[in-house]
Amino acid sequence: MADTKTSALTELTAPVSGIQFAVNHAGTSKRLTFDNAIGNLLDNLFAVKDSADLTKVLNFQCSGIATATTRTWTWPDANDTVVGKATTDTFTNKSIDQDGTGNSITNIANASIKAAAAIALNKLAAITASRVPVADASGFFTASGVTAIVLGYLDATSSIQTQIDGKISDITGDNLSALADATITGIASGELLKWNGSAWINNTLAEAGIQAALTDSDDITEGATNLFLTAAERTKVGNITITQAVDLDQLESDVAALDAAVVLQGTWDASAGTFPGSGAAQAGASWIVSVGGTVDSEVFVANDRIVAITDNASTATYAANWHKLDYTDQVLSVATLTGAITAANLRIQLGDIFPDLNTMGAAASDGEVMVATGAGAMAWESGGTLRTSAGLGTGNSPQFTGVEIGHASDTTLARSAAGIVTIEGTRLIRAGDNGDSEVSKINLKDIGEVTNAIGSIGGGTQDIDLTLGNSVTATVDTSTTTFTFSNPTAGDEACSFTLELTNGGSQTVNWPSATGSIVMWPGGTEPTLTAAGVDILTFMTVDGGAVWYGFAAGLDMQ
């Protein structure tokens, strides 16, 4: 740090944490921080650089130390080099505490051991005492079965083979009769030696009692245990023919398992009215139903199976005695294919039905449906195209007996009869003979009526057509005006409309008065209309417009 001046150190007037100094290094301001409590440098702000090459930097890191823990390094009184675990180093005159906990040295090659080390054999792991060591299959020393005593019998003056050869003449040079404890007289071929309690003597098989024992082998015993077969047992063994190795334990297990196996007994005619087996059927006995029938309320059809689930199964009771295997719904083939059917084979077999099934590929997006195009091919469709193909497009007129709205248990919209629509069985709309419709049991909120805005009449005849709205506005001007009313509802229904008439008193106004369409006023007197203002008039009929009842709801409305 040749360019760092001590005079440039100034204590910060507002330290962030602890005591900090600003250092000007190579024209750049650096911050040097000390811990408040003990005045130590913080490891992330302190580094040591090489005096000759400032790019060589040594950082210190204390993050590996446990919280609230102080670790101390004591340096030796010597010039030395720090050895790291990530470097390759050579230790000289160093000792490892042999009694320390966890000390270990690994990966030492034989070439790394000094030839003059002269490692004592007692430094090796101990093997069995008084045994001759030999190399095992891996080349390591292990204890053999030869004891030190046995090894001591060998004469070290010559090879073992030489010593054995020297003893052969001693073994073959004398007859058995020369032995002190043998009495041999006229020994013949096939005889054997038998100990008579005091000496070895030669005997024939008969003399030794062996021939009789072999002839009647069931007399060979050891204490109370017969060591061979009796005559009866020999007869049984003679009946067994075995040409290969047999695991008798496995044979016993297999035979025992047959007791729980399902064994086909034949066919059974269920129309006879009784279960098969005549009351002696054992568990696992099975029959194929040849003729259907009902036994103990259980229905059987041809090709079903029935299996006894207990020994001596009842001929009349199904429960806890029999189990039916229903084979009637078993799929025997698919499109004439049988056995294990692969997807590829199924597509080939269905080629006549879906000729382009293999070529149309997977659906391009969620919601697409495979639809016949009508040209002998299939295609993926969705949205409006699918609705049109299914006859549900905007240009189609599909017919439904009923529609479930929301859920089947919530609201059902249905057609109960010609011209009648119901909700949950209650008539909602009825199309009348004259084109009118009937709505039942409804509550209306915030409704409006369509207004027929006639505007300036201009004199003459003015018709009020109720199909254009039951709210009517008009202005009288120019000359006499004659009103007519048309298209009220059916004769058995009440029909009304409201007329907002402006300047009705400025000209002569005539109301319907002919037979078949006449307006009647309260007391038989027409109201006096306002010449310059608005009057509200209401008209009502219950006979299809033959008679209208007029009311002045409000005159000269201001």
C-alpha positions in Angstrom: 0.0 0.0 0.0 2.7 2.4 -1.0 0.2 5.1 -2.0 -1.7 5.0 1.3 -0.9 7.8 3.7 -1.5 7.6 7.5 -2.3 11.2 7.4 -5.2 10.4 5.2 -7.0 8.4 7.9 -9.9 10.3 9.4 -12.5 9.0 11.7 -16.0 9.2 10.3 -18.3 11.7 12.0 -21.3 9.3 11.7 -20.0 5.6 11.7 -22.5 3.1 10.5 -21.5 0.4 13.0 -18.5 0.5 15.4 -15.5 2.6 14.7 -14.8 3.3 11.0 -11.9 5.0 9.2 -11.8 6.3 5.7 -8.6 5.3 3.8 -7.5 6.8 0.5 -6.0 3.9 -1.5 -4.8 4.6 -5.0 -7.2 7.5 -5.3 -10.2 5.5 -4.1 -11.8 6.0 -0.7 -12.0 2.7 1.3 -13.7 2.1 4.7 -11.8 0.3 7.6 -14.2 -0.9 10.3 -13.5 -1.9 13.9 -16.0 -3.8 16.2 -17.2 -1.6 19.0 -16.9 -4.2 21.7 -13.3 -5.4 21.3 -11.9 -3.4 18.5 -11.3 -6.2 16.1 -11.4 -5.8 12.3 -14.5 -7.2 10.5 -13.5 -10.1 8.2 -15.4 -8.8 5.2 -13.6 -5.4 5.3 -10.0 -6.6 6.0 -7.5 -8.3 3.6 -3.7 -8.7 3.4 -2.0 -8.0 0.0 1.4 -9.0 -1.2 3.8 -6.1 -1.0 5.3 -6.7 -4.4 2.1 -7.8 -6.3 -1.1 -6.2 -5.0 -3.2 -8.6 -7.0 -2.2 -11.3 -4.6 -4.8 -11.0 -1.7 -5.4 -13.0 1.5 -8.9 -12.8 3.0 -10.0 -14.1 6.4 -13.4 -15.7 6.9 -15.0 -16.4 10.3 -18.5 -17.5 9.2 -17.7 -21.2 9.9 -17.3 -20.5 13.7 -20.3 -21.2 15.8 -22.4 -18.3 17.1 -21.0 -16.7 20.3 -17.8 -18.7 20.0 -14.2 -17.5 20.0 -11.5 -19.6 18.3 -7.8 -19.1 19.0 -4.8 -19.9 16.7 -1.4 -20.1 18.5 1.5 -19.7 16.2 4.8 -21.6 16.8 8.0 -19.7 17.6 9.5 -20.5 14.2 9.4 -19.4 10.5 6.9 -21.8 8.9 4.4 -22.4 6.1 0.7 -23.1 6.7 -0.4 -26.5 5.5 -4.0 -26.7 4.1 -6.2 -29.7 3.6 -6.7 -28.8 -0.1 -3.0 -28.8 -0.9 -0.3 -31.5 -1.3 2.4 -31.1 1.5 5.2 -33.0 3.1 5.4 -33.3 6.9 8.9 -33.4 8.4 9.5 -34.5 12.0 5.8 -34.4 12.9 4.1 -36.8 15.3 0.4 -37.8 15.4 -1.0 -38.5 18.8 -1.6 -42.2 18.7 -4.1 -42.0 21.7 -6.1 -39.1 20.1 -9.7 -39.6 19.3 -10.5 -40.2 15.6 -6.9 -40.1 14.3 -6.5 -42.0 11.0 -4.2 -42.3 8.1 -5.6 -43.4 4.8 -4.4 -44.1 1.2 -0.8 -44.9 2.1 0.9 -46.8 -0.7 3.5 -49.4 -0.1 6.0 -47.4 -2.0 5.5 -44.6 0.5 6.8 -46.7 3.4 10.5 -46.4 4.0 12.4 -49.6 3.2 14.5 -49.3 6.4 11.4 -48.8 8.6 11.7 -52.4 9.8 8.0 -52.6 11.0 7.8 -55.3 13.7 5.4 -58.2 13.2 3.7 -57.5 16.5 2.5 -54.2 15.0 0.2 -56.2 12.7 -3.3 -57.3 13.8 -3.2 -60.4 15.9 -4.5 -63.7 14.4 -5.5 -67.0 16.2 -2.8 -68.0 18.7 -0.5 -71.0 17.9 -1.6 -71.2 14.3 0.6 -71.2 11.2 -0.1 -68.0 9.1 -0.9 -68.4 5.4 -1.9 -66.0 2.7 -5.6 -66.0 1.8 -7.2 -65.4 -1.6 -6.6 -61.7 -1.3 -3.0 -62.1 -0.3 -3.5 -61.2 3.3 -2.1 -63.2 6.2 -4.7 -65.3 8.0 -4.6 -68.2 10.5 -4.5 -71.7 9.0 -5.6 -75.0 10.6 -2.0 -76.1 11.2 -0.9 -75.6 14.8 2.6 -74.8 15.9 2.8 -78.3 17.4 2.0 -80.0 14.1 4.5 -77.9 12.4 7.1 -79.0 14.9 6.8 -82.6 13.7 8.5 -81.7 10.5 12.2 -82.4 10.2 13.8 -79.2 9.0 16.8 -81.1 7.6 15.1 -82.3 4.4 11.9 -81.8 2.4 8.6 -83.3 3.6 8.4 -85.5 0.5 11.8 -86.9 1.3 10.8 -87.7 4.8 7.5 -89.4 3.6 9.4 -91.5 1.1 11.7 -92.7 3.9 8.8 -94.0 5.9 7.3 -96.1 3.1 9.7 -99.0 3.7 8.7 -99.1 7.3 5.0 -99.4 6.4 5.3 -102.0 3.6 8.2 -104.0 5.0 6.2 -106.0 7.5 3.0 -108.1 7.4 0.0 -107.4 9.6 0.7 -110.6 11.4 3.9 -109.0 12.7 1.9 -106.5 14.7 1.8 -107.1 18.4 -2.0 -106.9 18.6 -2.9 -108.9 15.5 -3.7 -112.6 15.3 -3.8 -113.4 11.5 -4.4 -117.1 10.5 -4.8 -118.1 6.8 -6.2 -114.8 5.7 -8.3 -115.1 2.5 -9.6 -112.7 -0.2 -12.6 -110.8 1.0 -12.0 -111.2 4.7 -11.7 -108.3 7.0 -10.2 -107.5 10.4 -12.4 -107.6 13.5 -11.4 -106.5 17.0 -12.3 -109.3 19.4 -11.6 -107.3 22.5 -8.0 -108.2 22.8 -6.6 -108.5 19.3 -7.3 -107.9 15.6 -8.4 -111.2 13.9 -9.4 -112.0 10.3 -13.0 -112.9 9.7 -15.4 -113.6 6.8 -18.5 -111.5 6.5 -20.5 -114.4 8.0 -18.0 -114.8 10.9 -18.1 -111.1 11.6 -22.0 -111.1 11.7 -22.2 -108.6 8.9 -23.8 -110.8 6.2 -26.8 -111.6 8.5 -27.2 -108.0 9.3 -27.3 -107.0 5.6 -29.8 -109.8 4.9 -32.2 -108.7 7.7 -31.4 -105.0 7.6 -34.3 -104.1 9.9 -32.3 -105.6 12.7 -29.7 -102.9 12.4 -30.3 -100.7 15.4 -28.5 -98.1 17.5 -30.0 -98.4 20.9 -33.7 -98.4 20.4 -33.5 -96.6 17.0 -33.9 -98.7 13.9 -31.2 -97.5 11.5 -32.7 -99.2 8.3 -36.0 -100.2 6.7 -38.2 -103.0 7.8 -39.3 -105.6 5.3 -42.7 -103.8 4.8 -40.9 -100.5 4.2 -38.6 -102.0 1.7 -41.6 -103.2 -0.3 -43.1 -99.7 -0.3 -39.8 -98.2 -1.4 -39.6 -100.8 -4.2 -42.8 -99.5 -5.7 -41.4 -96.0 -6.2 -39.8 -95.2 -9.6 -37.7 -92.0 -9.6 -35.6 -90.9 -12.6 -34.4 -87.5 -11.2 -33.8 -85.6 -8.0 -37.0 -85.0 -6.1 -37.6 -82.4 -3.3 -39.8 -84.4 -1.0 -40.6 -81.4 1.2 -41.8 -79.5 -1.9 -43.7 -82.5 -3.0 -45.5 -82.7 0.3 -46.4 -78.9 0.1 -47.7 -79.3 -3.5 -49.9 -82.3 -2.5 -51.3 -80.4 0.5 -52.1 -77.4 -1.8 -54.3 -79.6 -4.0 -56.8 -79.8 -1.1 -57.6 -76.0 -1.7 -57.5 -76.1 -5.5 -60.5 -75.6 -7.8 -61.0 -78.9 -9.5 -63.4 -79.1 -12.5 -65.9 -81.9 -11.9 -67.9 -81.6 -15.2 -71.2 -79.9 -16.2 -74.3 -79.3 -14.1 -77.9 -78.9 -15.2 -79.3 -76.0 -13.0 -82.8 -76.7 -14.1 -82.8 -79.8 -11.9 -83.4 -77.5 -8.9 -80.6 -78.9 -6.7 -76.9 -78.1 -6.3 -74.4 -80.7 -7.7 -72.3 -83.1 -5.6 -75.1 -85.0 -3.9 -74.1 -83.4 -0.6 -70.5 -84.8 -0.8 -68.9 -82.0 -2.8 -65.6 -80.9 -1.3 -64.3 -77.3 -1.2 -62.8 -76.4 -4.6 -65.1 -78.7 -6.6 -66.3 -76.9 -9.7 -69.0 -77.4 -12.3 -69.9 -75.6 -15.6 -73.5 -74.8 -16.0 -74.8 -76.6 -19.0 -78.5 -75.6 -18.6 -79.7 -72.5 -16.8 -82.0 -72.5 -13.9 -82.8 -71.1 -10.4 -81.7 -72.8 -7.2 -82.3 -71.3 -3.7 -83.2 -68.0 -5.5 -79.8 -67.9 -7.3 -80.2 -67.6 -11.1 -77.7 -69.5 -13.2 -77.3 -69.3 -17.0 -75.4 -71.5 -19.4 -71.6 -71.2 -19.1 -71.6 -69.9 -15.5 -69.4 -71.7 -13.0 -70.3 -72.9 -9.6 -67.7 -73.7 -7.0 -68.1 -75.4 -3.6 -66.6 -73.3 -0.8 -67.0 -75.8 2.0 -66.7 -79.6 2.3 -69.9 -81.6 1.9 -71.6 -78.6 0.3 -75.5 -78.5 0.7 -77.6 -79.5 -2.3 -80.3 -77.0 -1.4 -78.6 -73.9 0.3 -76.5 -71.5 -1.6 -75.2 -69.2 1.2 -71.9 -70.3 2.8 -71.9 -73.5 0.6 -71.5 -72.3 -3.0 -70.0 -69.4 -5.1 -71.2 -68.5 -8.5 -68.7 -67.3 -11.2 -70.7 -65.2 -13.7 -69.2 -65.9 -17.1 -72.2 -64.6 -19.1 -70.8 -61.0 -19.5 -67.3 -62.1 -20.4 -66.0 -60.4 -23.5 -65.1 -63.3 -25.8 -63.8 -61.1 -28.7 -63.6 -57.6 -30.0 -64.2 -56.9 -33.7 -63.5 -60.6 -34.3 -60.1 -60.3 -32.4 -59.5 -62.7 -29.5 -56.8 -63.1 -26.9 -54.5 -60.2 -26.0 -55.6 -57.4 -28.4 -53.0 -54.7 -29.2 -53.9 -51.1 -30.1 -52.3 -51.6 -33.5 -54.3 -54.7 -34.3 -57.5 -53.0 -33.1 -57.0 -50.0 -35.4 -56.3 -52.3 -38.3 -59.5 -54.3 -37.6 -61.6 -51.1 -37.3 -60.2 -49.7 -40.5 -63.5 -50.4 -42.4 -65.4 -48.4 -39.8 -62.9 -45.5 -39.3 -60.8 -45.6 -42.4 -58.8 -42.6 -41.5 -58.5 -43.3 -37.7 -54.8 -43.8 -38.1 -54.2 -40.6 -40.1 -56.2 -37.9 -38.3 -53.8 -37.8 -35.3 -54.4 -36.3 -31.9 -56.9 -33.5 -31.2 -55.3 -30.1 -31.7 -56.9 -28.5 -28.6 -59.0 -29.2 -25.5 -62.7 -29.8 -26.2 -62.4 -31.1 -29.7 -64.7 -34.0 -30.7 -64.2 -36.6 -33.4 -67.1 -36.1 -35.9 -68.1 -37.9 -39.2 -67.7 -35.4 -42.1 -70.3 -37.1 -44.2 -67.7 -37.8 -46.9 -66.6 -41.2 -45.5 -64.0 -39.7 -43.2 -63.6 -38.4 -39.6 -62.4 -35.0 -38.4 -61.8 -33.1 -35.1 -64.2 -30.3 -34.6 -65.1 -27.8 -31.8 -67.1 -24.6 -31.2 -69.6 -23.5 -33.8 -68.4 -26.1 -36.3 -69.1 -28.9 -33.9 -72.5 -27.4 -32.9 -73.5 -27.2 -36.6 -72.4 -30.8 -37.2 -74.4 -31.9 -34.2 -77.5 -30.0 -35.4 -77.3 -27.4 -32.6 -76.1 -24.5 -34.7 -77.7 -21.1 -35.0 -79.4 -22.2 -38.2 -80.8 -25.4 -36.7 -84.1 -26.1 -34.9 -83.3 -28.9 -32.4 -86.2 -30.4 -30.5 -86.0 -31.3 -26.8 -88.6 -33.0 -24.6 -87.2 -31.3 -21.6 -84.1 -29.3 -20.5 -82.5 -29.5 -17.0 -81.3 -26.1 -16.0 -78.5 -26.1 -13.4 -79.2 -29.6 -12.1 -81.9 -32.3 -12.5 -83.1 -31.7 -9.0 -83.2 -27.9 -9.4 -85.2 -26.7 -12.4 -86.7 -28.7 -15.2 -88.0 -26.8 -18.3 -90.2 -29.0 -20.3 -93.0 -29.1 -22.9 -96.1 -30.7 -21.3 -98.4 -30.4 -24.2 -98.7 -28.6 -27.6 -98.0 -24.8 -27.0 -97.4 -25.2 -23.2 -94.1 -24.8 -21.5 -93.7 -25.7 -17.8 -91.1 -25.3 -15.0 -91.1 -28.1 -12.5 -94.6 -29.2 -13.7 -96.1 -25.7 -13.3 -97.4 -24.1 -16.5 -95.3 -21.1 -17.4 -96.3 -20.1 -20.9 -99.3 -21.1 -23.1 -99.5 -20.2 -26.7 -103.1 -19.1 -27.4 -105.1 -19.9 -30.5 -105.0 -16.3 -31.5 -101.3 -15.9 -31.1 -101.4 -14.6 -27.5 -99.3 -16.4 -24.9 -100.1 -17.1 -21.3 -97.6 -16.8 -18.4 -98.5 -18.3 -15.0 -97.3 -17.6 -11.4 -94.6 -15.0 -12.0 -93.4 -12.1 -10.0 -92.0 -9.1 -12.0 -89.5 -6.5 -10.9 -88.3 -3.4 -12.5 -90.2 -4.0 -15.7 -91.1 -1.6 -18.5 -93.6 -1.4 -21.3 -92.7 -0.7 -24.9 -93.9 2.8 -25.9 -95.5 3.4 -29.3 -94.4 7.0 -30.0 -96.7 8.3 -32.7 -95.6 11.9 -32.5 -97.5 14.6 -34.4 -100.7 13.2 -35.8 -101.5 16.0 -38.3 -105.3 15.4 -38.3 -107.3 12.6 -39.8 -107.6 9.1 -38.5 -104.9 7.7 -36.2 -104.9 4.0 -35.3 -103.4 2.8 -32.0 -102.0 -0.7 -32.7 -101.4 -2.5 -29.4 -98.9 -4.9 -31.1 -96.6 -1.8 -31.2 -96.7 -1.2 -27.4 -99.1 -0.7 -24.5 -97.6 2.7 -23.8 -98.6 5.4 -26.4 -97.6 9.0 -26.9 -99.2 11.4 -29.5 -99.6 15.1 -30.3 -102.9 16.6 -31.7 -102.4 19.4 -34.2 -103.6 20.8 -37.5 -107.2 19.5 -37.6 -109.8 17.1 -36.3 -108.3 13.8 -35.2 -110.2 10.4 -35.0 -108.7 7.6 -33.0 -109.2 3.8 -33.7 -107.9 0.9 -31.5 -106.6 -2.4 -33.0 -105.1 -5.8 -32.1 -106.1 -6.1 -28.4 -105.6 -9.5 -26.7 -108.2 -12.3 -26.8 -111.8 -11.7 -25.8 -111.5 -13.6 -22.5 -108.5 -11.5 -21.4 -108.2 -8.0 -19.9 -106.2 -5.6 -22.1 -105.3 -2.0 -21.4 -103.0 0.8 -22.6 -102.0 4.2 -21.5 -102.1 7.3 -23.8 -100.1 10.4 -23.2 -101.9 13.0 -25.3 -100.4 16.4 -25.9 -102.6 19.4 -26.9 -105.6 17.2 -27.1 -108.0 20.2 -26.6 -106.5 22.2 -29.5 -108.5 20.3 -32.1 -111.6 18.1 -32.1 -110.8 14.6 -31.0 -113.2 11.7 -31.8 -113.0 8.3 -30.0 -114.2 4.9 -31.3 -118.0 4.9 -31.2 -119.0 2.3 -33.8 -120.7 -1.0 -32.9 -117.9 -3.5 -32.2 -115.5 -0.9 -30.9 -116.8 1.8 -28.6 -115.3 3.8 -25.8 -117.4 4.4 -22.6 -116.5 7.2 -20.1 -117.5 7.6 -16.5 -121.0 9.0 -16.4 -121.1 8.9 -20.2 -119.1 12.1 -20.4 -115.9 12.5 -22.2 -113.2 14.4 -20.3 -112.3 18.0 -21.5 -108.8 17.8 -22.9 -106.1 20.5 -22.4 -105.5 22.8 -25.4 -101.9 23.4 -24.5 -100.7 20.7 -22.2 -100.5 17.0 -21.4 -103.4 14.7 -20.5 -103.0 11.0 -19.3 -105.8 8.7 -20.5 -106.2 5.0 -19.7 -108.2 2.5 -21.8 -109.2 -1.0 -20.9 -111.2 -3.9 -22.5 -112.2 -7.4 -21.5 -114.0 -8.5 -24.6 -111.4 -8.2 -27.3 -112.0 -4.5 -28.0 -115.8 -4.5 -28.5 -116.2 -2.1 -25.5 -113.3 0.1 -24.2 -113.5 1.8 -20.8 -111.8 5.2 -20.8 -110.5 7.0 -17.8 -108.8 10.4 -17.4 -105.9 9.4 -15.2 -104.6 13.0 -15.1 -105.6 16.2 -17.0 -103.3 19.2 -17.7 -100.4 17.5 -16.1 -97.9 20.2 -14.8 
